[in-house]
Amino acid sequence: MTYGEKPQTRFIDTSRASAARMYDWLLGGTENYEVDRDACAQLLKIAPSTQQLARSNRNFLGRVARKLAAEKGINQFLDHGSGLPTQDNVHQIVQRVSPGSKVVYVDNDPMVLAHARTSLDDNENTMVLDYDMRETQKIRRATDEFLDWNEPIAALFVSVLHCLKDPASEDTVGPAGVIEAITQELPRGSYVVICQLVSDDPDVRDSVSALMELATDNNWGRVRTTDEVRSFFDPLEIEEPPGLVDVNDWWPDSQPPPAHLRPTDWVEWGGVGRVPK
């Protein structure tokens, strides 16, 4: 593994919930604390399908990484907001297809960084960067000698953009700005994967967003609508089929759940965009 900048260990705050540790608990992991489990319990009261969505999202990440590697020939991946290492991480999936594939994990959660540096230590084709996903130029500079920026790269934003706030002014960057910035840096033939939590119910959007903002000490964005997430793809050419969908329907490798078994409160929604030629 290649270390990125700022390799020092940082304080892990266990007094507030972490979206990464909550996601770990929802997936059945053990790298979480009581404050994270309490926040998940409150979240499940508002949106009972949350655990189901977390698993569906993880399955989507595996499918999209595998498809890009096997069918599109992508062997460079930039995973923004990568979260805690679990089974079948991006590098494991794509290196089974192409052993020399390189994967950069970007996250600024201190617990994620500590575990990533331990679990990835023996893989020379992985890199861990301690950056906010909005720091596009810093990420580019830090990976200049690790990735080949003249060749296609897949930039992943899987279930992370809801962690970003909307821009408060022209000087701040929101989700759309992040996607625009990375699209401008990526070479032709690259792909951008985007999905986030959406809901057509304003009560769900508001109550979940308020809970997560409180639980994470204002370190969260908000649940959005499908139209808002669709706008994130404006700089890109949407990959058709299947277009932008519930992630369960993005090239499923088994029969997706029927309509009557699907969540009605919220859903993980998005797809894949190509960098225009």
MARMI-810593 format. One record per residue (C-alpha): chain; y, z, x. Coordinates in nm, 4 decimals. Example, Ala and Ser with C-alpha at 12.3 -4.5 7.8 and 13.67 -1.06 7.14 Angstrom:
BEGIN
lovex/north/up/east
A/-0.4500/0.7800/1.2300
A/-0.1060/0.7140/1.3670
//
This chain:
BEGIN
lovex/north/up/east
A/0.0000/0.0000/0.0000
A/0.3547/-0.0722/0.1095
A/0.6118/0.1973/0.0450
A/0.9442/0.1030/-0.1035
A/1.2727/0.2730/-0.0305
A/1.3362/0.6414/-0.1079
A/0.9777/0.7565/-0.0346
A/1.0609/1.1271/-0.0438
A/0.8946/1.3530/-0.3000
A/1.1308/1.4556/-0.5785
A/1.1266/1.7548/-0.8097
A/0.9072/1.7146/-1.1194
A/1.0936/1.8634/-1.4151
A/0.8422/2.0284/-1.6473
A/1.1101/2.1716/-1.8767
A/1.1553/1.8412/-2.0590
A/0.9157/1.5742/-2.1742
A/0.8658/1.2528/-1.9803
A/0.7943/0.9242/-2.1581
A/0.5448/0.8366/-1.8817
A/0.3561/1.1647/-1.9173
A/0.3602/1.1395/-2.2984
A/0.2109/0.7905/-2.2707
A/-0.0532/0.9307/-2.0351
A/-0.1502/1.1936/-2.2943
A/-0.1615/0.9356/-2.5740
A/-0.4071/0.7332/-2.3636
A/-0.6277/1.0387/-2.3095
A/-0.5023/1.1185/-1.9597
A/-0.4607/1.4591/-1.7968
A/-0.1410/1.4071/-1.5956
A/0.0866/1.5772/-1.8479
A/0.2275/1.9170/-1.9353
A/0.2605/2.1322/-2.2443
A/0.6140/2.0050/-2.3056
A/0.4783/1.6474/-2.3160
A/0.1931/1.7394/-2.5499
A/0.4322/1.9242/-2.7817
A/0.6605/1.6201/-2.7957
A/0.3610/1.3975/-2.8734
A/0.2565/1.6302/-3.1556
A/0.6031/1.6029/-3.3091
A/0.6022/1.2264/-3.2608
A/0.2651/1.1909/-3.4349
A/0.4049/1.3737/-3.7371
A/0.6769/1.1101/-3.7711
A/0.4675/0.8083/-3.6710
A/0.0938/0.8837/-3.7056
A/-0.0086/0.5511/-3.5510
A/0.1519/0.6294/-3.2146
A/-0.1769/0.6888/-3.0313
A/-0.3246/0.3698/-3.1762
A/-0.0185/0.1755/-3.0590
A/-0.0438/0.3166/-2.7064
A/-0.4023/0.1961/-2.6765
A/-0.3218/-0.1453/-2.8256
A/-0.0352/-0.1808/-2.5796
A/-0.2545/-0.0934/-2.2828
A/-0.5088/-0.3526/-2.3939
A/-0.2297/-0.6097/-2.4231
A/-0.1174/-0.5372/-2.0668
A/-0.4690/-0.6052/-1.9428
A/-0.5024/-0.9292/-2.1363
A/-0.1647/-1.0678/-2.0371
A/-0.2088/-0.9845/-1.6678
A/-0.5557/-1.1403/-1.6653
A/-0.4424/-1.4533/-1.8504
A/-0.1436/-1.5106/-1.6230
A/-0.3629/-1.4711/-1.3164
A/-0.6599/-1.6738/-1.4372
A/-0.4951/-1.9489/-1.6423
A/-0.1426/-1.9763/-1.5015
A/-0.2281/-1.9161/-1.1370
A/0.0191/-1.6299/-1.0957
A/-0.0621/-1.4085/-0.7979
A/0.2607/-1.2058/-0.7741
A/0.3472/-0.9377/-1.0284
A/0.6517/-0.7142/-1.0660
A/0.5637/-0.4286/-1.3028
A/0.8788/-0.2542/-1.4303
A/0.8372/0.1000/-1.5613
A/0.4746/0.0947/-1.4554
A/0.3883/0.4490/-1.5648
A/0.1137/0.6769/-1.4410
A/-0.1822/0.5049/-1.2728
A/-0.4832/0.4821/-1.5001
A/-0.8041/0.2811/-1.5126
A/-0.7578/-0.0928/-1.4785
A/-0.4063/-0.0997/-1.3427
A/-0.2353/-0.4362/-1.3015
A/-0.3418/-0.4795/-0.9380
A/-0.7061/-0.4079/-1.0224
A/-0.7033/-0.6628/-1.3055
A/-0.5375/-0.9457/-1.1165
A/-0.7112/-0.8855/-0.7840
A/-1.0464/-0.9336/-0.9564
A/-0.9221/-1.2824/-1.0460
A/-0.7435/-1.3502/-0.7173
A/-0.8143/-1.0908/-0.4443
A/-0.4936/-1.1630/-0.2535
A/-0.2625/-1.1019/-0.5524
A/0.0367/-0.8811/-0.4817
A/0.1711/-0.6237/-0.7267
A/0.4946/-0.4270/-0.7073
A/0.5171/-0.1164/-0.9233
A/0.8702/-0.0052/-1.0121
A/0.9323/0.3401/-1.1577
A/1.1667/0.6328/-1.0986
A/0.9607/0.9088/-1.2592
A/0.8732/1.1478/-0.9719
A/0.5255/1.2240/-1.1066
A/0.4470/0.8538/-1.1440
A/0.5605/0.7940/-0.7860
A/0.3571/1.0827/-0.6436
A/0.0358/0.9675/-0.8113
A/0.0946/0.6001/-0.7359
A/0.1397/0.6650/-0.3669
A/-0.1848/0.8616/-0.3588
A/-0.4006/0.6293/-0.5672
A/-0.2721/0.3045/-0.4142
A/-0.2717/0.4141/-0.0517
A/-0.5665/0.1946/0.0510
A/-0.4426/-0.1283/-0.1114
A/-0.2235/-0.3324/0.1242
A/-0.1273/-0.5770/-0.1510
A/0.0510/-0.3198/-0.3640
A/0.4011/-0.1793/-0.3277
A/0.5688/0.1131/-0.5022
A/0.9451/0.1207/-0.5523
A/1.1437/0.4266/-0.6553
A/1.4055/0.2422/-0.8598
A/1.5461/0.2276/-1.2077
A/1.4293/-0.0998/-1.3645
A/1.7948/-0.1927/-1.4188
A/1.8543/-0.2136/-1.0416
A/1.7521/-0.5788/-1.0217
A/1.9360/-0.6642/-0.7009
A/1.7997/-0.3595/-0.5169
A/1.4486/-0.4461/-0.6341
A/1.4944/-0.8026/-0.5145
A/1.6146/-0.6928/-0.1696
A/1.3368/-0.4350/-0.1314
A/1.0673/-0.6928/-0.2124
A/1.2090/-0.9852/-0.0141
A/0.9519/-0.9525/0.2629
A/0.6640/-0.8511/0.0362
A/0.6871/-1.1114/-0.2407
A/0.7553/-1.4811/-0.1918
A/1.0577/-1.5422/-0.4121
A/1.0141/-1.9174/-0.3760
A/0.6856/-1.9010/-0.5668
A/0.6207/-1.7975/-0.9305
A/0.6279/-1.4282/-1.0152
A/0.5353/-1.2495/-1.3371
A/0.7886/-0.9799/-1.4280
A/0.6362/-0.7248/-1.6652
A/0.8378/-0.5127/-1.9092
A/0.5517/-0.3735/-2.1154
A/0.6479/-0.0950/-2.3556
A/0.9438/0.0150/-2.1436
A/1.2598/-0.1448/-2.2838
A/1.2760/0.1106/-2.5655
A/1.3383/0.3630/-2.2865
A/1.6706/0.1922/-2.2096
A/1.9902/0.2610/-2.3966
A/2.2139/-0.0139/-2.5293
A/2.5070/-0.0904/-2.2977
A/2.7999/0.1396/-2.3685
A/3.0441/-0.0940/-2.1945
A/3.0575/-0.4129/-1.9890
A/2.9882/-0.2017/-1.6809
A/2.6484/-0.0808/-1.8060
A/2.3224/-0.2728/-1.8403
A/2.0985/-0.2646/-2.1450
A/1.7611/-0.4305/-2.2087
A/1.9031/-0.7780/-2.2694
A/2.1064/-0.7544/-1.9482
A/1.7983/-0.6542/-1.7487
A/1.6037/-0.9549/-1.8745
A/1.8946/-1.1890/-1.8069
A/1.9332/-1.0523/-1.4534
A/1.5665/-1.0859/-1.3587
A/1.5469/-1.4341/-1.5145
A/1.8313/-1.5471/-1.2908
A/1.6415/-1.4232/-0.9834
A/1.2950/-1.5558/-1.0657
A/1.1924/-1.9016/-0.9406
A/1.0851/-2.1798/-1.1730
A/0.7308/-2.1408/-1.2995
A/0.7704/-1.7647/-1.3365
A/0.6959/-1.5617/-1.6473
A/0.8531/-1.2576/-1.8121
A/0.6412/-1.0338/-2.0349
A/0.8305/-0.8250/-2.2904
A/0.7143/-0.5920/-2.5644
A/0.8597/-0.2766/-2.7137
A/0.8288/-0.0478/-3.0141
A/0.9858/-0.1904/-3.3292
A/1.0086/-0.0841/-3.6916
A/1.1453/-0.2319/-4.0124
A/1.1939/0.1205/-4.1457
A/1.5368/0.2593/-4.0466
A/1.4145/0.6151/-4.1074
A/1.1346/0.5688/-3.8538
A/1.3697/0.4057/-3.6039
A/1.6267/0.6822/-3.6347
A/1.3889/0.9788/-3.6469
A/1.1718/0.8654/-3.3543
A/1.4745/0.7759/-3.1441
A/1.6368/1.1134/-3.2177
A/1.3167/1.3013/-3.1319
A/1.2638/1.1155/-2.8054
A/1.6264/1.1535/-2.7027
A/1.6047/1.5296/-2.7569
A/1.2594/1.5711/-2.5985
A/1.3488/1.3736/-2.2850
A/1.6974/1.5236/-2.2487
A/1.8733/1.1988/-2.3351
A/1.6486/0.9903/-2.1098
A/1.5457/0.7359/-2.3709
A/1.6798/0.4373/-2.5620
A/1.5733/0.3599/-2.9178
A/1.3235/0.1907/-3.1440
A/1.4561/-0.1559/-3.2313
A/1.4003/-0.4343/-3.4819
A/1.2002/-0.7508/-3.4191
A/1.5224/-0.9551/-3.4284
A/1.6715/-0.7409/-3.1521
A/1.3646/-0.7818/-2.9321
A/1.3565/-1.1551/-3.0054
A/1.7094/-1.1776/-2.8632
A/1.5806/-1.0432/-2.5294
A/1.3956/-1.3752/-2.4919
A/1.7158/-1.5817/-2.5187
A/1.7195/-1.6746/-2.1457
A/1.3512/-1.7744/-2.1641
A/1.1223/-2.0343/-2.3191
A/0.8800/-1.8482/-2.5452
A/0.5167/-1.9218/-2.4672
A/0.3575/-2.0865/-2.7714
A/0.1055/-2.0115/-2.9030
A/0.1015/-1.7333/-3.0037
A/0.4768/-1.6764/-2.9756
A/0.6204/-1.3314/-3.0441
A/0.3769/-1.1118/-3.2336
A/0.2241/-0.7709/-3.2834
A/0.0547/-0.7283/-2.9429
A/-0.2817/-0.6977/-3.1201
A/-0.2456/-1.0668/-3.2040
A/-0.1532/-1.1885/-2.8550
A/-0.4685/-1.3789/-2.7508
A/-0.7038/-1.0962/-2.8571
A/-1.0416/-1.0761/-2.6834
A/-1.1984/-0.9234/-2.9964
A/-1.1265/-0.9368/-3.3668
A/-0.7858/-0.7720/-3.4235
A/-0.7619/-0.5063/-3.6962
A/-0.7198/-0.6379/-4.0518
A/-0.3882/-0.5917/-4.2301
A/-0.4969/-0.2850/-4.4277
A/-0.5897/-0.0989/-4.1071
A/-0.2677/-0.1749/-3.9220
A/0.0203/0.0695/-3.8765
A/0.2913/0.0501/-4.1385
A/0.5396/0.2799/-3.9634
A/0.6018/0.0878/-3.6403
A/0.4400/-0.1627/-3.4065
A/0.4407/-0.2807/-3.0453
A/0.5863/-0.6313/-3.0594
A/0.6665/-0.9089/-2.8138
A/0.5094/-1.1798/-2.6016
A/0.5605/-1.3960/-2.2929
A/0.8543/-1.6123/-2.1873
A/0.8774/-1.8808/-1.9180
A/1.1693/-1.9159/-1.6823
A/1.3281/-2.2491/-1.7798
A/1.2870/-2.5373/-1.5374
//
